[in-house]
């Protein structure tokens, strides 16, 4: 059985939250969060996501994942 990606209408297996595109975006976000923490010290997850969301350089798939994550 499949369900929709939390960020778009693509189908994903029931064990997944995101489609392959948004899954890669989420993995990239987590990787970059660790780099920010290393560079800037402790930054909360939500603060990090809000900063990324407001950056012009942030891509659309990343922004879509951030929107989902901030709704939690």
Biotite code that builds the C-alpha atoms (Angstrom):
import biotite.structure as struc

atoms = struc.array([
    struc.Atom([0.000, 0.000, 0.000], chain_id="A", res_id=1, res_name="UNK", atom_name="CA", element="C"),
    struc.Atom([1.184, 3.494, -0.770], chain_id="A", res_id=2, res_name="UNK", atom_name="CA", element="C"),
    struc.Atom([0.450, 6.928, 0.612], chain_id="A", res_id=3, res_name="UNK", atom_name="CA", element="C"),
    struc.Atom([1.210, 10.472, -0.511], chain_id="A", res_id=4, res_name="UNK", atom_name="CA", element="C"),
    struc.Atom([4.451, 12.236, 0.287], chain_id="A", res_id=5, res_name="UNK", atom_name="CA", element="C"),
    struc.Atom([3.986, 14.693, 3.180], chain_id="A", res_id=6, res_name="UNK", atom_name="CA", element="C"),
    struc.Atom([5.286, 17.511, 0.961], chain_id="A", res_id=7, res_name="UNK", atom_name="CA", element="C"),
    struc.Atom([3.737, 16.677, -2.409], chain_id="A", res_id=8, res_name="UNK", atom_name="CA", element="C"),
    struc.Atom([1.346, 14.294, -4.133], chain_id="A", res_id=9, res_name="UNK", atom_name="CA", element="C"),
    struc.Atom([3.911, 11.681, -5.201], chain_id="A", res_id=10, res_name="UNK", atom_name="CA", element="C"),
    struc.Atom([3.246, 8.174, -3.922], chain_id="A", res_id=11, res_name="UNK", atom_name="CA", element="C"),
    struc.Atom([5.570, 6.679, -1.296], chain_id="A", res_id=12, res_name="UNK", atom_name="CA", element="C"),
    struc.Atom([5.647, 3.335, 0.529], chain_id="A", res_id=13, res_name="UNK", atom_name="CA", element="C"),
    struc.Atom([3.805, 3.375, 3.862], chain_id="A", res_id=14, res_name="UNK", atom_name="CA", element="C"),
    struc.Atom([7.123, 3.150, 5.705], chain_id="A", res_id=15, res_name="UNK", atom_name="CA", element="C"),
    struc.Atom([8.338, 6.438, 4.217], chain_id="A", res_id=16, res_name="UNK", atom_name="CA", element="C"),
    struc.Atom([7.322, 10.009, 4.994], chain_id="A", res_id=17, res_name="UNK", atom_name="CA", element="C"),
    struc.Atom([8.680, 11.674, 1.854], chain_id="A", res_id=18, res_name="UNK", atom_name="CA", element="C"),
    struc.Atom([9.118, 10.808, -1.821], chain_id="A", res_id=19, res_name="UNK", atom_name="CA", element="C"),
    struc.Atom([12.675, 10.265, -3.049], chain_id="A", res_id=20, res_name="UNK", atom_name="CA", element="C"),
    struc.Atom([13.107, 13.967, -3.925], chain_id="A", res_id=21, res_name="UNK", atom_name="CA", element="C"),
    struc.Atom([11.892, 15.310, -0.596], chain_id="A", res_id=22, res_name="UNK", atom_name="CA", element="C"),
    struc.Atom([13.669, 12.503, 1.241], chain_id="A", res_id=23, res_name="UNK", atom_name="CA", element="C"),
    struc.Atom([16.962, 13.645, -0.272], chain_id="A", res_id=24, res_name="UNK", atom_name="CA", element="C"),
    struc.Atom([16.106, 17.234, 0.646], chain_id="A", res_id=25, res_name="UNK", atom_name="CA", element="C"),
    struc.Atom([15.426, 16.175, 4.264], chain_id="A", res_id=26, res_name="UNK", atom_name="CA", element="C"),
    struc.Atom([18.722, 14.280, 4.415], chain_id="A", res_id=27, res_name="UNK", atom_name="CA", element="C"),
    struc.Atom([20.518, 17.381, 3.113], chain_id="A", res_id=28, res_name="UNK", atom_name="CA", element="C"),
    struc.Atom([18.808, 19.546, 5.747], chain_id="A", res_id=29, res_name="UNK", atom_name="CA", element="C"),
    struc.Atom([19.921, 17.209, 8.551], chain_id="A", res_id=30, res_name="UNK", atom_name="CA", element="C"),
    struc.Atom([23.486, 17.128, 7.206], chain_id="A", res_id=31, res_name="UNK", atom_name="CA", element="C"),
    struc.Atom([23.675, 20.912, 6.949], chain_id="A", res_id=32, res_name="UNK", atom_name="CA", element="C"),
    struc.Atom([22.173, 21.334, 10.414], chain_id="A", res_id=33, res_name="UNK", atom_name="CA", element="C"),
    struc.Atom([25.122, 19.457, 11.878], chain_id="A", res_id=34, res_name="UNK", atom_name="CA", element="C"),
    struc.Atom([27.495, 21.733, 9.945], chain_id="A", res_id=35, res_name="UNK", atom_name="CA", element="C"),
    struc.Atom([25.715, 24.825, 11.297], chain_id="A", res_id=36, res_name="UNK", atom_name="CA", element="C"),
    struc.Atom([25.929, 23.516, 14.855], chain_id="A", res_id=37, res_name="UNK", atom_name="CA", element="C"),
    struc.Atom([29.624, 22.853, 14.386], chain_id="A", res_id=38, res_name="UNK", atom_name="CA", element="C"),
    struc.Atom([30.230, 26.319, 12.890], chain_id="A", res_id=39, res_name="UNK", atom_name="CA", element="C"),
    struc.Atom([27.905, 28.493, 14.997], chain_id="A", res_id=40, res_name="UNK", atom_name="CA", element="C"),
    struc.Atom([27.414, 26.538, 18.194], chain_id="A", res_id=41, res_name="UNK", atom_name="CA", element="C"),
    struc.Atom([24.084, 25.288, 19.411], chain_id="A", res_id=42, res_name="UNK", atom_name="CA", element="C"),
    struc.Atom([21.305, 26.363, 17.052], chain_id="A", res_id=43, res_name="UNK", atom_name="CA", element="C"),
    struc.Atom([17.834, 24.977, 17.660], chain_id="A", res_id=44, res_name="UNK", atom_name="CA", element="C"),
    struc.Atom([16.320, 22.835, 14.919], chain_id="A", res_id=45, res_name="UNK", atom_name="CA", element="C"),
    struc.Atom([13.360, 25.207, 14.477], chain_id="A", res_id=46, res_name="UNK", atom_name="CA", element="C"),
    struc.Atom([15.591, 28.302, 14.390], chain_id="A", res_id=47, res_name="UNK", atom_name="CA", element="C"),
    struc.Atom([17.761, 26.615, 11.772], chain_id="A", res_id=48, res_name="UNK", atom_name="CA", element="C"),
    struc.Atom([14.717, 25.688, 9.669], chain_id="A", res_id=49, res_name="UNK", atom_name="CA", element="C"),
    struc.Atom([13.286, 29.211, 9.895], chain_id="A", res_id=50, res_name="UNK", atom_name="CA", element="C"),
    struc.Atom([16.599, 30.719, 8.831], chain_id="A", res_id=51, res_name="UNK", atom_name="CA", element="C"),
    struc.Atom([16.820, 28.377, 5.837], chain_id="A", res_id=52, res_name="UNK", atom_name="CA", element="C"),
    struc.Atom([13.218, 29.077, 4.903], chain_id="A", res_id=53, res_name="UNK", atom_name="CA", element="C"),
    struc.Atom([13.943, 32.803, 4.656], chain_id="A", res_id=54, res_name="UNK", atom_name="CA", element="C"),
    struc.Atom([17.101, 32.476, 2.563], chain_id="A", res_id=55, res_name="UNK", atom_name="CA", element="C"),
    struc.Atom([16.743, 33.258, -1.157], chain_id="A", res_id=56, res_name="UNK", atom_name="CA", element="C"),
    struc.Atom([19.268, 30.525, -1.984], chain_id="A", res_id=57, res_name="UNK", atom_name="CA", element="C"),
    struc.Atom([17.148, 27.765, -0.447], chain_id="A", res_id=58, res_name="UNK", atom_name="CA", element="C"),
    struc.Atom([15.592, 25.517, -3.091], chain_id="A", res_id=59, res_name="UNK", atom_name="CA", element="C"),
    struc.Atom([11.910, 24.731, -3.422], chain_id="A", res_id=60, res_name="UNK", atom_name="CA", element="C"),
    struc.Atom([12.120, 21.074, -2.313], chain_id="A", res_id=61, res_name="UNK", atom_name="CA", element="C"),
    struc.Atom([14.006, 22.117, 0.811], chain_id="A", res_id=62, res_name="UNK", atom_name="CA", element="C"),
    struc.Atom([11.407, 24.795, 1.536], chain_id="A", res_id=63, res_name="UNK", atom_name="CA", element="C"),
    struc.Atom([8.581, 22.294, 1.075], chain_id="A", res_id=64, res_name="UNK", atom_name="CA", element="C"),
    struc.Atom([10.190, 19.897, 3.568], chain_id="A", res_id=65, res_name="UNK", atom_name="CA", element="C"),
    struc.Atom([10.815, 22.744, 6.015], chain_id="A", res_id=66, res_name="UNK", atom_name="CA", element="C"),
    struc.Atom([7.149, 23.723, 5.844], chain_id="A", res_id=67, res_name="UNK", atom_name="CA", element="C"),
    struc.Atom([6.131, 20.176, 6.764], chain_id="A", res_id=68, res_name="UNK", atom_name="CA", element="C"),
    struc.Atom([8.703, 19.921, 9.551], chain_id="A", res_id=69, res_name="UNK", atom_name="CA", element="C"),
    struc.Atom([7.710, 23.248, 11.110], chain_id="A", res_id=70, res_name="UNK", atom_name="CA", element="C"),
    struc.Atom([4.070, 22.125, 11.324], chain_id="A", res_id=71, res_name="UNK", atom_name="CA", element="C"),
    struc.Atom([5.031, 19.373, 13.791], chain_id="A", res_id=72, res_name="UNK", atom_name="CA", element="C"),
])
